[in-house]
Amino acid sequence: MRCLVAAFGDPGHVFPAVSLARALQDRGHEVIVETWPQWKDAVEEVGLRFVSADQYQVFPPPRSGSPGAGQAAVALMPLLEEFEPDVVVNDILTVAPALAAEAYGCAWGTLIPHIYPVQDDGMPFFAIGALPPRTGLGRRFWRFTEFALRRGLERGRDDLNAQRALVGLEPTERFHGGTSPDLAMVATFPQLEYPRQWPESVHVTGPMPFETPFRDIELPPGDDPLVLVAPSTSQDPQNHLVRSALAALGDQPLRIVATTNRVVPSHPIEVPANAVLVDWLSYSQVIPEASLVICHGGHGTVARSLAEGVPVLTCPAAGDMNETAARITWAGVGRSVRWSLTGPRSLRWAVAELLDEPRYREKALEIADWHRNNDGPRHGVDLVEALV
């Protein structure tokens, strides 16, 4: 089977795509990974064929005459004609490969590397970080909001249909038209998904972890609990989370490892004696040693932490981070501090609660046990093979 896996270039999207692609290749399939050019070495180092993806504006919708997903799909067609894929797997943020696959006529599946984003009846809509309603009145409220959301979905569908026309495709009546109607793989833990009526085409596979190789760092000495501070790679340009966490915990009986994740500080960051600060690190080295992970709530960091049974403190900065933060609170595996309230005092209080209360660790260990018995990439390969 020949498979093209196409991914948006942020680490939280490209890493799960590479994980799935590697599992497909291990199963004996021929695979190409298409993503942003900066990931060429990482893709090729694990033995996968790499193709660079041109970047086109998707949101806000491009102005008339500006290149968008339709033009990107047209530009992708020569690769499909040369490679002759049996299936294309697009990341949820990459619409162009989905359009190209439909126009080419091969099977098409979608990888969703976070919580499932489609609103269920009577439930909060995605990315605002609301917990499920507990009363009939609450459910009626969220049903009312569906009318407001529907207008946005209609506009999105109209914008997508304009791009579909550029590839010679008929308009669609579906919402969420960049997600395959035949297979959507949700690469998260089922314990983080609210109970709902699941479409037959949607499958929660478990996370699909991947990281680029990196040298081990020297951890702070001693036996005190280790706290990892791992901010988003796409948010917080002022390193506010790292600065606040170091200020909060510098005088506590803890060891702290903080990373800027290559976000260059605009001015020096004060590092207390019980901490080390690095620009990058290996989750595989540090998270298994940690008692707590502090992050913005990016799904990749949360998933890696829970896979090791480590509770999480989230300070969500945007979008799907709000949703992930709500889910870890609901699942009992961590707590959340609003971004506007994130500072030394609030972080010190939250860290003390999470480390002092064993129930958070116990719940996280339950997810880790599930993870050991459920291989997300392997499940994804099974689903892709069944689709074809």
C-alpha positions in Angstrom: 0.0 0.0 0.0 1.3 3.5 -0.9 0.4 6.2 1.6 0.9 9.9 1.7 0.8 11.5 5.2 0.5 15.3 5.1 0.9 17.4 8.3 0.8 21.0 9.5 4.2 22.0 10.5 3.9 22.8 14.2 5.5 20.0 16.4 2.1 19.1 17.9 0.8 18.2 14.5 3.9 16.9 12.6 5.1 14.6 15.4 1.9 12.4 15.5 1.9 12.3 11.7 5.5 11.1 11.6 4.6 8.5 14.3 1.8 7.2 12.2 3.9 7.2 9.0 6.7 5.3 10.7 4.2 2.7 11.9 2.8 2.4 8.4 6.3 1.8 7.0 7.1 -0.7 9.8 4.0 -2.6 8.6 5.6 -2.8 5.1 3.8 0.0 3.4 5.5 2.7 1.2 5.1 6.1 2.8 5.8 9.7 1.9 5.6 12.5 4.6 4.7 16.0 3.3 5.2 18.8 5.8 7.1 22.0 6.3 10.8 22.0 5.1 12.3 22.4 8.6 11.3 18.8 9.4 13.2 17.3 6.4 16.1 15.9 8.5 13.8 14.6 11.3 11.7 12.7 8.8 14.5 11.3 6.8 16.5 10.3 9.9 13.8 7.7 10.7 13.9 6.3 7.2 10.9 8.0 5.7 10.7 9.8 2.3 10.2 13.5 2.7 8.4 16.0 0.5 8.3 19.7 1.3 4.9 21.4 1.6 4.3 24.9 0.3 2.5 27.0 2.8 -0.8 28.7 1.9 -3.1 30.8 3.9 -6.2 29.0 5.1 -7.5 31.2 8.0 -8.6 33.9 7.7 -9.8 32.8 4.2 -7.5 34.3 1.5 -8.7 37.3 -0.4 -9.9 36.7 -3.9 -6.9 36.0 -6.2 -4.7 35.0 -3.3 -3.4 31.4 -3.1 -5.3 29.2 -0.7 -6.0 25.5 -0.1 -7.4 25.0 -3.6 -4.2 26.2 -5.2 -2.2 24.1 -2.8 -4.3 21.1 -3.8 -3.7 21.7 -7.5 0.1 22.1 -6.8 0.0 18.7 -5.0 -1.6 16.8 -7.9 1.7 16.1 -9.7 3.0 14.3 -6.6 -0.1 12.2 -6.4 0.1 11.3 -10.1 3.7 10.3 -9.7 3.4 8.4 -6.4 -0.1 6.9 -7.1 -1.1 6.6 -3.5 -3.7 4.2 -2.3 -4.6 6.5 0.6 -3.9 10.0 1.8 -3.9 10.9 5.5 -4.2 14.6 6.2 -3.7 16.3 9.5 -6.8 18.2 10.6 -5.1 21.6 9.8 -4.1 20.6 6.3 -7.0 20.9 4.0 -5.1 20.8 0.7 -4.1 17.1 0.8 -7.7 16.2 1.6 -9.0 18.1 -1.5 -6.2 16.7 -3.6 -7.0 13.1 -2.5 -10.7 13.6 -3.3 -9.9 15.0 -6.7 -7.4 12.2 -7.4 -9.9 9.6 -6.4 -8.0 7.6 -3.7 -9.0 6.8 -0.1 -8.7 9.6 2.4 -8.4 9.6 6.2 -7.7 12.4 8.7 -5.5 12.5 11.8 -6.6 14.6 14.7 -3.7 15.0 17.1 -5.8 16.3 20.0 -9.2 16.2 21.6 -12.1 15.7 19.1 -13.2 19.2 18.1 -16.8 18.6 16.9 -19.5 19.8 19.3 -21.9 17.1 20.6 -25.6 17.8 21.3 -26.0 19.7 24.6 -22.3 20.0 25.2 -19.9 22.9 25.2 -18.2 23.8 21.9 -14.6 23.2 21.4 -11.7 25.4 22.7 -13.4 27.5 25.3 -12.5 25.1 28.1 -16.0 24.6 29.6 -16.8 21.5 31.6 -19.8 19.3 30.7 -23.2 20.6 32.0 -24.6 18.8 35.0 -28.2 19.8 34.7 -30.9 19.9 32.0 -30.8 23.7 32.1 -27.1 23.6 31.3 -27.6 21.2 28.4 -30.4 23.5 27.0 -28.0 26.5 27.2 -25.4 24.7 25.1 -28.0 23.6 22.6 -28.9 27.3 22.3 -25.3 28.2 21.5 -25.3 25.7 18.6 -27.4 28.2 16.6 -24.6 30.8 16.9 -22.0 28.3 16.1 -23.9 27.1 13.1 -23.5 30.4 11.3 -19.7 30.1 11.7 -19.8 26.6 10.4 -21.8 27.7 7.4 -19.3 30.4 6.5 -16.5 27.9 6.9 -18.3 25.5 4.5 -18.8 28.3 2.0 -15.1 29.2 2.1 -14.2 25.6 1.7 -16.5 25.1 -1.3 -14.8 28.1 -3.0 -11.5 26.2 -2.6 -13.1 22.9 -3.7 -14.2 24.6 -7.0 -10.6 25.4 -7.8 -9.8 21.6 -7.8 -12.9 20.8 -9.9 -14.9 19.3 -6.9 -18.6 19.7 -6.4 -19.8 21.7 -3.3 -20.3 19.8 -0.1 -23.1 20.2 2.4 -20.9 18.8 5.2 -19.5 20.9 8.0 -15.9 20.2 9.0 -15.2 19.3 5.3 -11.5 19.1 5.9 -12.0 15.9 8.0 -12.6 12.7 6.2 -16.2 11.3 6.3 -14.8 7.8 6.2 -12.0 7.8 8.8 -11.0 10.3 11.5 -8.3 9.1 13.9 -8.4 11.0 17.2 -4.9 10.6 18.7 -5.8 11.2 22.4 -6.6 9.2 25.5 -10.3 8.1 25.7 -10.1 9.2 29.4 -9.9 12.8 28.1 -13.0 12.6 25.9 -16.4 13.5 27.3 -19.1 10.8 26.9 -20.8 11.4 23.6 -22.5 9.8 20.6 -19.5 8.9 18.3 -19.9 8.8 14.5 -19.0 5.4 13.1 -16.1 6.9 11.2 -14.4 8.5 14.2 -12.0 6.4 16.3 -10.0 7.3 19.4 -6.7 5.6 18.9 -4.6 6.8 21.8 -1.7 9.3 21.3 0.9 8.9 18.6 4.2 10.0 20.2 7.4 11.0 18.4 10.3 13.2 19.2 13.5 14.2 17.5 16.7 12.8 19.1 18.4 15.1 21.6 21.2 14.7 24.1 20.5 14.1 27.8 20.7 17.2 30.0 22.1 17.2 33.5 19.2 17.2 36.1 19.4 19.2 39.3 21.1 17.1 42.0 19.2 15.7 45.0 16.2 13.6 45.8 13.5 16.3 46.0 10.5 15.9 43.6 11.3 17.0 40.1 9.0 19.5 38.3 9.3 20.0 34.6 8.3 23.4 33.1 7.6 22.8 29.4 5.9 25.8 27.6 4.3 25.8 24.2 6.4 26.0 21.1 3.9 28.4 19.5 2.7 30.6 22.4 4.2 32.8 25.1 6.9 34.8 23.3 7.9 36.6 26.6 8.6 33.3 28.4 6.0 34.3 31.0 5.2 30.7 32.1 8.9 29.8 32.7 9.6 33.1 34.5 6.5 32.6 36.8 7.3 29.0 37.6 10.9 29.7 38.5 9.9 32.6 40.7 7.2 30.5 42.3 9.2 27.4 43.0 12.8 28.6 43.5 12.5 28.6 47.3 10.6 25.3 47.5 12.0 21.8 48.4 11.8 20.9 44.7 14.1 20.3 41.8 13.0 22.2 38.6 13.9 21.6 35.0 12.6 24.4 32.7 13.0 24.8 29.0 12.4 27.8 26.7 11.6 25.4 23.9 13.8 27.6 21.7 11.8 30.8 22.3 14.6 33.2 22.7 14.2 35.4 25.8 13.9 39.1 25.2 15.7 39.7 28.6 17.5 37.3 31.0 15.6 34.8 33.0 16.5 34.4 36.7 17.3 30.8 37.5 17.2 29.8 41.2 19.7 27.4 42.7 17.3 24.4 42.6 16.7 24.7 38.9 18.2 24.3 35.5 17.1 26.1 32.4 17.7 24.8 28.9 16.6 25.7 25.4 15.5 22.2 24.5 15.3 18.8 26.1 14.1 15.2 25.5 10.8 14.4 27.0 11.9 10.7 27.0 14.6 11.6 29.5 12.9 14.0 31.8 9.2 13.2 32.1 9.7 9.7 33.5 11.7 11.3 36.3 9.2 14.0 37.0 6.5 14.3 39.7 4.7 17.1 37.9 4.7 18.8 34.5 3.7 22.4 34.1 2.8 23.5 30.6 0.4 25.6 28.5 -1.8 22.6 27.7 -0.5 21.6 24.3 -1.8 18.1 23.7 1.5 16.6 22.9 3.1 17.6 26.2 0.0 16.5 28.2 -0.1 13.2 26.4 3.6 12.4 27.0 3.1 13.3 30.7 0.0 11.1 31.2 1.6 8.2 29.3 4.2 8.2 32.1 1.6 8.6 34.9 2.7 12.2 35.7 0.0 14.8 36.7 -0.2 18.0 34.8 -0.7 21.7 35.7 -1.9 23.6 32.7 -1.9 27.4 32.1 -3.7 27.5 28.8 -2.7 30.3 26.5 -5.1 29.8 23.5 -7.5 27.6 21.5 -7.3 23.8 22.0 -5.1 24.3 25.1 -8.2 25.6 26.9 -10.0 22.4 25.9 -7.1 20.1 27.0 -6.9 22.0 30.3 -10.6 21.4 30.9 -10.3 17.7 30.1 -7.4 17.1 32.5 -9.4 18.8 35.3 -12.5 16.7 34.5 -10.4 13.5 34.3 -8.8 14.3 37.7 -5.2 14.1 36.4 -4.3 17.7 37.0 -5.4 21.3 37.5 -5.6 24.4 35.5 -4.7 28.0 36.2 -6.2 30.7 33.9 -3.6 32.3 31.7 -4.6 35.8 33.0 -4.0 34.6 36.6 -0.8 32.8 35.9 1.9 34.1 38.3 4.2 33.0 41.1 1.5 32.9 43.8 -1.1 30.9 41.8 1.5 28.5 40.5 2.9 27.9 44.0 -0.6 27.1 45.4 -1.5 24.8 42.5 1.9 22.9 42.6 1.5 22.3 46.3 -2.0 20.8 45.8 -1.0 18.6 43.0 2.0 17.2 44.8 0.3 16.8 48.2 -2.8 15.1 46.9 -2.1 11.5 45.8 -5.4 11.2 43.8 -3.9 13.1 40.9 -1.0 10.8 40.5 -3.3 7.7 41.0 -5.5 8.9 38.1 -2.6 9.7 35.9 -1.2 6.2 36.5 -4.5 4.7 35.4 -4.0 6.4 32.1 -0.4 5.3 31.9 -1.6 1.7 32.4 -4.1 2.0 29.6 -1.3 3.5 27.4 1.0 0.5 28.0 -1.7 -1.8 26.6 -2.9 0.3 23.7 -0.5 1.3 20.9 -1.9 4.4 19.1 0.2 4.3 15.9 -0.5 0.6 15.5 -4.2 1.1 16.0 -4.0 3.9 13.4 -2.3 1.6 10.9 -5.1 -1.0 11.4 -7.7 1.7 10.6 -5.9 3.0 7.5 -5.5 -0.6 6.2 -9.2 -1.3 6.8 -10.1 2.0 5.0 -8.2 1.0 1.9 
